[in-house]
Amino acid sequence: MKDSVNIAVIGTGYVGLVSGACFSEMGHRVICVDNDENKIKMLKKNRMPIYEEGLEELVKKNVKAGRLFFTTSIKEAMHYDGIRTEAVFIAVGTPPRDDGSADLSAVEKVTAEVAENMSDYTVIVEKSTVPVETCLWIEKTMRRYNKKNIPFDVCSNPEFLKEGVAINDFLKPDRVVVGVSSERAEKLMRRIYKPLSKYPLLVCDVKSAELIKHASNSFLSTKISFINAVANLCEKTGANVELVAKGMGLDKRIGPDFLKAGIGFGGFCFPKDLEAFYWLSKQKGYDFEMLKEVKRINEEQKMWVVKKVESELWNLNGKVVSILGLAFKPKTDDMRFAPSIDIINSLVSKGTKIKAYDPVAMDNAKKIFGNKIYFAKNPYDCVKDSDCVCLVTEWDEFKKIDFKKVFKMVKHPVMIDGRNLYNPKEMRDIGFTYISVGRP
Ligand SMILES: NC(=O)c1ccc[n+]([C@@H]2O[C@H](COP(=O)([O-])OP(=O)(O)OC[C@H]3O[C@@H](n4cnc5c(N)ncnc54)[C@H](O)[C@@H]3O)[C@@H](O)[C@H]2O)c1
């Protein structure tokens, strides 16, 4: 491809691997780097270290086409096969510290290595979610380790993909945001995103780009907590949150998305980004108190399932509770900050025996729960002899469950639907005591 750019993506996780595969699909030459040797070994054997729909095919296709490579070495990635890398995307993890701030040590570490191994003008692109002004620190770090004074620029290019539909989000984005501080860097970034030219590209200053990401995730979290608070009010008044959300969402200023009541948000983004945005605001002298309330509502909402189980089963000691779904949302194996973790830990601490099933997140869940819970072979094995069934993640597979069959298998027909997946009338007609979020 005429405008093809030689790219390195550092961090080959949910964001880095999808970005790398998609950039190569867009015609660029991409080297994906990770310091996890096992991940790179797997990828070199065409095996995926994470579950993401369509990823395996995309990776295989682009590896075969000679556009996608893997290494554990940043040094090697900077001149892979003798060809100089022009743009380095940083996509390493930025996990939360105990105080809520983002741990940026991996960002600093890889920045230093890039600086030590550049040989010509390079654009360093921050793709991980980071607090505003991180790019300033990247620039300082680059200067410190760039002993040969090689020219470089630092850009911010936050990623908005959603796990489960990540490839579609990357290749058909609502928008691409690029924060730049020089014309030279802007030119290269425009070349990289040229294949996506039919989608909006917002080019702005670096700090605004950084802030857009945290502000977006905090706003979406706010929308979820808002509708969950409304659901609580619906439960107290007998109104139906689905109808309330529908009526609200028809207003173009509000929109229908992210107005689905449930058991709160989890995952590697919303909880930590909300915390980090609050922490950063406070550091800067602005107490963004609203975000604290968004978090509080979410923490409380995650315990909705536990409260409903208690209200139905009375004493929990020795009772059997089935958990359908463990991943923080459907179509991913990601268990990071999944509401299922808090729910299960709380139920176990009250003496409940847990049987759990998830279509793809079982391996990751086993690392968290060990032998504390029973991992079922399928949904029916999960619900067998149960005192109460709880739907925690709304996988498509669970829509197809035959509840007439389940009715005969459980000890007591109690269904607590934390995602409003099922039709209340149908469940009650079968004979279940059926409880959902904010619906009569
Ligand atoms: N997961 C999402 O849906 C999503 C969406 C948008 C943005 N983000 C942001 O993107 C960033 C990455 O998230 P993720 O979900 O891909 O995390 P991840 O944990 O899946 O991936 C991070 C990868 O970086 C690697 N890594 C860490 N230190 C390294 C080093 N020194 N050298 C090389 N590799 C190193 C890790 O081994 C890991 O494979 C985070 O800031 C996250 O907030 C995530």
The ligand as an SDF file (V2000), in Angstrom:
LIG
                    3D

 44 48  0  0  0  0  0  0  0  0999 V2000
   -9.8620   -3.5550   27.3370 N   0  0  0  0  0  0  0  0  0  0  0  0
  -10.6080   -2.5910   26.7960 C   0  0  0  0  0  0  0  0  0  0  0  0
  -11.7690   -2.7700   26.4350 O   0  0  0  0  0  0  0  0  0  0  0  0
  -10.0140   -1.2160   26.5960 C   0  0  0  0  0  0  0  0  0  0  0  0
  -10.6550   -0.3000   25.7420 C   0  0  0  0  0  0  0  0  0  0  0  0
  -10.0890    0.9480   25.5580 C   0  0  0  0  0  0  0  0  0  0  0  0
   -8.9150    1.2830   26.2220 C   0  0  0  0  0  0  0  0  0  0  0  0
   -8.3370    0.3940   27.0670 N   0  0  0  0  0  0  0  0  0  0  0  0
   -7.0760    0.7770   27.7250 C   0  0  0  0  0  0  0  0  0  0  0  0
   -5.9920    0.1970   27.0100 O   0  0  0  0  0  0  0  0  0  0  0  0
   -4.9310   -0.1520   27.9020 C   0  0  0  0  0  0  0  0  0  0  0  0
   -4.6110   -1.6290   27.7600 C   0  0  0  0  0  0  0  0  0  0  0  0
   -5.7460   -2.3650   28.1610 O   0  0  0  0  0  0  0  0  0  0  0  0
   -5.9030   -3.9190   27.8380 P   0  0  0  0  0  0  0  0  0  0  0  0
   -7.2870   -4.2920   28.2160 O   0  0  0  0  0  0  0  0  0  0  0  0
   -5.4290   -4.1800   26.4640 O   0  0  0  0  0  0  0  0  0  0  0  0
   -4.8560   -4.5240   28.8880 O   0  0  0  0  0  0  0  0  0  0  0  0
   -4.1530   -5.9430   28.8310 P   0  0  0  0  0  0  0  0  0  0  0  0
   -3.7170   -6.2270   30.2150 O   0  0  0  0  0  0  0  0  0  0  0  0
   -5.0250   -6.9310   28.1260 O   0  0  0  0  0  0  0  0  0  0  0  0
   -2.8830   -5.6990   27.8900 O   0  0  0  0  0  0  0  0  0  0  0  0
   -1.7390   -5.0200   28.2820 C   0  0  0  0  0  0  0  0  0  0  0  0
   -0.5380   -5.7840   27.7540 C   0  0  0  0  0  0  0  0  0  0  0  0
    0.6390   -5.0190   27.9890 O   0  0  0  0  0  0  0  0  0  0  0  0
    1.6900   -5.9210   28.2640 C   0  0  0  0  0  0  0  0  0  0  0  0
    2.7880   -5.2290   28.9390 N   0  0  0  0  0  0  0  0  0  0  0  0
    2.8260   -4.7120   30.1910 C   0  0  0  0  0  0  0  0  0  0  0  0
    4.0220   -4.1760   30.4290 N   0  0  0  0  0  0  0  0  0  0  0  0
    4.7580   -4.3260   29.3070 C   0  0  0  0  0  0  0  0  0  0  0  0
    6.0880   -3.9940   28.9390 C   0  0  0  0  0  0  0  0  0  0  0  0
    6.8850   -3.3840   29.7940 N   0  0  0  0  0  0  0  0  0  0  0  0
    6.5110   -4.3060   27.6940 N   0  0  0  0  0  0  0  0  0  0  0  0
    5.6910   -4.9420   26.8300 C   0  0  0  0  0  0  0  0  0  0  0  0
    4.4310   -5.2930   27.1260 N   0  0  0  0  0  0  0  0  0  0  0  0
    3.9640   -4.9920   28.3510 C   0  0  0  0  0  0  0  0  0  0  0  0
    1.0270   -6.9940   29.1350 C   0  0  0  0  0  0  0  0  0  0  0  0
    1.7560   -8.1870   29.1650 O   0  0  0  0  0  0  0  0  0  0  0  0
   -0.3250   -7.1330   28.4450 C   0  0  0  0  0  0  0  0  0  0  0  0
   -0.3050   -8.1640   27.4680 O   0  0  0  0  0  0  0  0  0  0  0  0
   -5.4090    0.2520   29.2900 C   0  0  0  0  0  0  0  0  0  0  0  0
   -4.9620    1.5480   29.5610 O   0  0  0  0  0  0  0  0  0  0  0  0
   -6.9220    0.2590   29.1330 C   0  0  0  0  0  0  0  0  0  0  0  0
   -7.5440    1.1090   30.0390 O   0  0  0  0  0  0  0  0  0  0  0  0
   -8.8320   -0.8580   27.2580 C   0  0  0  0  0  0  0  0  0  0  0  0
  1  2  1  0
  2  3  2  0
  2  4  1  0
  4  5  1  0
  4 44  2  0
  5  6  2  0
  6  7  1  0
  7  8  2  0
  8  9  1  0
  8 44  1  0
  9 10  1  0
  9 42  1  0
 10 11  1  0
 11 12  1  0
 11 40  1  0
 12 13  1  0
 13 14  1  0
 14 15  2  0
 14 16  1  0
 14 17  1  0
 17 18  1  0
 18 19  2  0
 18 20  1  0
 18 21  1  0
 21 22  1  0
 22 23  1  0
 23 24  1  0
 23 38  1  0
 24 25  1  0
 25 26  1  0
 25 36  1  0
 26 27  1  0
 26 35  1  0
 27 28  2  0
 28 29  1  0
 29 30  1  0
 29 35  2  0
 30 31  1  0
 30 32  2  0
 32 33  1  0
 33 34  2  0
 34 35  1  0
 36 37  1  0
 36 38  1  0
 38 39  1  0
 40 41  1  0
 40 42  1  0
 42 43  1  0
M  CHG  2   8   1  16  -1
M  END
$$$$
